[in-house]
Amino acid sequence: MKQRIVTGIVAGLAFFILLYLGGYWFTGLIVALAVIGYDEFLRMNGLKSNRMVEGIGYIGLLLLTIPWQLGALDNGQLLWLLMFLFLAATVLTKNKTTIDQVAMAFLGMVYVGLGFHYMIVTRAIAEHGLFWTLLVFLCIWTTDSGAYFTGSKFGKTPLWPTISPKKSVEGALGGVVLSIVVALAFAWVQPELLSFGQAIWLGLLIAIVGQMGDLIQSAYKRVKGIKDSGTLLPGHGGVLDRTDSWLIVFPFLQLLSLIPHA
């Protein structure tokens, strides 16, 4: 427990400093997390020994994560090109690289790459990027805390026992309430950016989608028979363990235009 607390404080402090600085500092942090997260994904799926798949995956990951200016090439065209390279690998290796392997590597690349991409994009919002990024992160984190403490004290009804036996409906509702409270606090501080009605809606959606992101990672790890995605953070697991909600919430909010675009 002591190791977990110390790791959390140190990592959290470093994260907040780089988030506040923004620009290349925050982008560099997010890209590093993306690379480590994708490495964890490849390891979980036994793909680290396949150099061709690994190489295409890392190149694609960087292209998806960093907001490049790629001229006429849009995201759909980029995804198609990367898909083509993965499929071509099955031919070039005479099926030593299988369709199942490239499908999993492609899925992980999109999941991790675009998830982290939208964190960078949100922080880059003109003038108020820090406000919106902090809002989303704090709603996610308070959802987790609210769900944990409410579930520990009042949890009786299993939320999804086949996926995550310890989670409860009461805990999930506690997380939703706390997320809405945090969003309302942001609206109170900056009413010109966020109305109270919008704050309630945003806090609710972040809590629901964030908990779905957590369940997605839980479901995946259960299939793989593992507890943690990695060991980077002592007492906390790997990058994917800590960012499972982030990877779903940020793209969800940006793609549906629920927060401003950069």
C-alpha positions in Angstrom: 0.0 0.0 0.0 2.8 2.4 0.9 4.5 1.8 -2.5 1.2 2.4 -4.2 0.6 5.7 -2.5 4.2 7.0 -3.1 4.0 6.0 -6.8 0.6 7.7 -7.1 1.8 10.9 -5.6 5.0 11.1 -7.6 3.4 10.1 -10.9 0.4 12.4 -10.3 2.6 15.4 -9.5 4.7 14.9 -12.6 1.5 14.5 -14.7 -0.1 17.7 -13.4 3.1 19.7 -14.0 3.4 18.6 -17.6 -0.4 19.0 -18.2 -0.1 22.6 -16.9 2.9 23.3 -19.2 1.1 21.9 -22.2 2.6 22.2 -25.7 5.5 19.9 -26.4 5.8 18.9 -22.7 2.4 17.4 -22.5 2.5 16.0 -26.0 5.8 14.3 -25.2 4.3 12.7 -22.1 1.2 11.5 -24.0 3.3 10.0 -26.9 5.5 8.2 -24.4 2.4 6.8 -22.6 1.0 5.7 -26.0 4.2 3.9 -27.0 4.4 2.1 -23.6 0.7 1.3 -23.7 0.9 -0.2 -27.2 4.0 -2.2 -26.1 1.8 -3.6 -23.3 -0.9 -4.5 -25.8 1.5 -6.3 -28.1 3.0 -8.2 -25.2 -0.4 -9.3 -23.9 -1.2 -10.7 -27.4 2.2 -12.4 -27.9 3.1 -10.1 -30.8 6.5 -8.8 -29.6 8.4 -11.5 -31.5 6.9 -10.4 -34.9 9.2 -7.6 -36.0 7.1 -6.7 -39.1 3.8 -6.4 -37.3 5.6 -4.6 -34.4 7.3 -2.1 -36.8 4.1 -1.3 -38.8 2.2 -0.9 -35.5 4.6 1.5 -33.9 4.8 3.7 -37.1 1.0 3.7 -37.3 0.7 4.5 -33.6 2.9 7.6 -33.9 1.0 8.7 -37.0 -2.3 8.4 -35.2 -1.2 9.8 -31.8 0.6 12.9 -32.9 -1.6 15.6 -34.6 0.4 15.7 -37.8 -0.4 18.0 -40.7 -0.6 15.3 -43.4 -1.9 17.5 -46.2 -4.7 15.9 -48.2 -4.5 12.6 -46.3 -7.4 12.4 -43.8 -7.8 10.0 -40.9 -9.9 7.6 -42.9 -7.3 7.4 -45.7 -4.5 7.0 -43.1 -6.4 4.1 -41.4 -6.9 2.4 -44.8 -3.2 2.7 -45.7 -2.2 1.2 -42.3 -4.7 -1.6 -42.7 -3.2 -2.3 -46.2 0.3 -2.5 -44.8 -0.8 -4.9 -42.1 -2.7 -7.1 -44.6 0.3 -7.0 -47.0 2.5 -8.4 -44.2 0.5 -11.6 -44.3 1.3 -12.0 -48.0 5.0 -11.0 -47.7 5.6 -13.4 -44.9 3.6 -16.2 -46.7 1.1 -16.4 -43.8 3.8 -16.7 -41.1 2.2 -13.5 -40.0 -1.5 -14.4 -39.7 -4.6 -12.4 -40.3 -5.5 -12.9 -36.6 -2.2 -11.3 -35.6 -2.5 -8.3 -37.9 -6.1 -7.8 -36.9 -5.2 -7.6 -33.2 -2.2 -5.3 -33.8 -4.4 -3.0 -35.9 -7.1 -2.9 -33.3 -4.6 -2.1 -30.5 -3.0 0.6 -32.7 -6.4 2.4 -33.2 -7.5 1.9 -29.6 -4.3 3.3 -28.1 -3.3 5.7 -30.8 -6.6 7.6 -31.3 -7.3 7.5 -27.6 -4.1 9.3 -26.7 -4.4 11.5 -29.8 -7.6 13.2 -28.5 -5.9 14.0 -25.2 -3.3 16.0 -27.0 -6.0 17.6 -29.2 -8.1 18.6 -26.1 -5.1 20.2 -24.4 -4.4 22.1 -27.6 -7.8 23.9 -27.6 -7.1 27.6 -28.0 -7.1 29.6 -24.8 -9.0 27.2 -22.6 -7.4 23.8 -23.3 -6.2 23.4 -19.7 -9.7 24.0 -18.4 -11.4 21.4 -20.6 -8.6 18.8 -20.2 -8.6 19.2 -16.4 -12.4 19.0 -16.3 -12.3 15.6 -18.2 -9.5 14.1 -16.2 -10.9 15.2 -12.8 -14.3 13.8 -13.7 -12.8 10.5 -14.7 -10.6 10.3 -11.6 -13.5 11.3 -9.2 -15.7 8.7 -10.9 -13.2 6.0 -10.1 -12.8 7.3 -6.5 -16.5 7.7 -6.0 -17.3 4.3 -7.4 -14.6 2.6 -5.2 -15.5 4.2 -1.9 -19.3 4.1 -2.4 -19.1 0.5 -3.6 -16.9 -0.4 -0.6 -19.4 1.0 1.9 -22.8 0.5 0.2 -22.2 -1.9 -2.7 -24.6 -4.8 -2.7 -25.8 -5.2 -6.2 -23.2 -6.6 -8.7 -22.8 -4.3 -11.7 -21.3 -6.9 -14.2 -20.1 -9.9 -12.2 -18.9 -11.9 -15.2 -16.6 -9.1 -16.2 -15.6 -7.4 -12.9 -17.0 -9.1 -9.8 -16.1 -6.4 -7.3 -17.9 -3.5 -9.1 -21.4 -2.7 -7.9 -24.4 -0.7 -9.1 -24.2 1.4 -6.0 -20.6 2.2 -6.6 -21.3 3.1 -10.2 -24.0 5.5 -9.2 -21.7 7.0 -6.6 -19.1 7.6 -9.3 -21.7 9.3 -11.5 -22.8 11.7 -8.7 -19.3 12.7 -7.8 -18.4 13.3 -11.5 -21.4 15.6 -11.9 -20.4 17.5 -8.7 -16.9 18.1 -10.1 -18.3 19.2 -13.5 -20.7 21.6 -11.6 -17.7 23.0 -9.7 -16.0 23.8 -13.1 -19.2 25.5 -14.3 -19.3 27.6 -11.1 -15.7 28.7 -11.6 -16.1 29.5 -15.4 -19.8 30.0 -16.1 -18.9 31.7 -19.4 -17.4 28.4 -20.7 -19.8 25.9 -19.2 -23.4 26.2 -18.0 -24.7 24.2 -15.1 -27.0 22.3 -17.4 -24.1 21.4 -19.7 -22.0 20.5 -16.7 -24.6 18.0 -15.4 -24.8 16.4 -18.9 -21.1 16.3 -19.3 -20.4 14.9 -15.8 -23.0 12.2 -16.4 -21.6 11.1 -19.8 -18.0 11.1 -18.6 -18.9 8.9 -15.7 -20.9 6.4 -17.8 -18.5 6.2 -20.7 -15.4 6.2 -18.4 -16.8 3.2 -16.4 -17.5 1.5 -19.7 -13.8 2.0 -20.6 -12.8 0.4 -17.4 -15.1 -2.6 -18.0 -13.7 -2.9 -21.5 -10.2 -3.3 -20.2 -11.5 -5.7 -17.4 -13.2 -7.8 -20.0 -10.1 -8.0 -22.1 -7.8 -8.9 -19.3 -10.2 -11.6 -18.1 -10.1 -13.2 -21.5 -6.3 -13.1 -21.4 -6.1 -14.4 -17.9 -4.0 -11.5 -16.5 -4.4 -9.1 -13.6 -2.4 -6.1 -14.9 -1.4 -5.0 -18.4 2.1 -4.2 -17.3 4.4 -3.4 -14.3 5.5 0.2 -15.1 3.9 1.8 -12.1 4.6 -0.2 -8.9 1.3 -0.9 -7.1 -0.7 0.4 -10.0 0.0 -2.0 -12.9 0.7 -0.8 -16.4 -0.2 2.2 -18.5 -3.3 0.6 -20.0 -4.5 -0.2 -16.4 -4.3 3.5 -15.5 -5.6 5.0 -18.8 -8.5 2.6 -19.7 -11.1 5.2 -19.1 -9.1 8.0 -20.7 -8.8 6.1 -24.0 -12.5 5.9 -24.3 -13.7 9.2 -22.8 -11.6 11.7 -24.8 -12.4 10.4 -28.2 -16.1 10.0 -27.3 -16.3 13.7 -26.2 -14.4 15.0 -29.2 -16.0 12.9 -31.9 -19.5 13.9 -30.7 -18.4 17.6 -30.2 -19.3 17.6 -26.5 -16.3 19.8 -25.8 -14.7 22.4 -28.1 -12.3 21.3 -30.9 -8.7 22.6 -31.0 
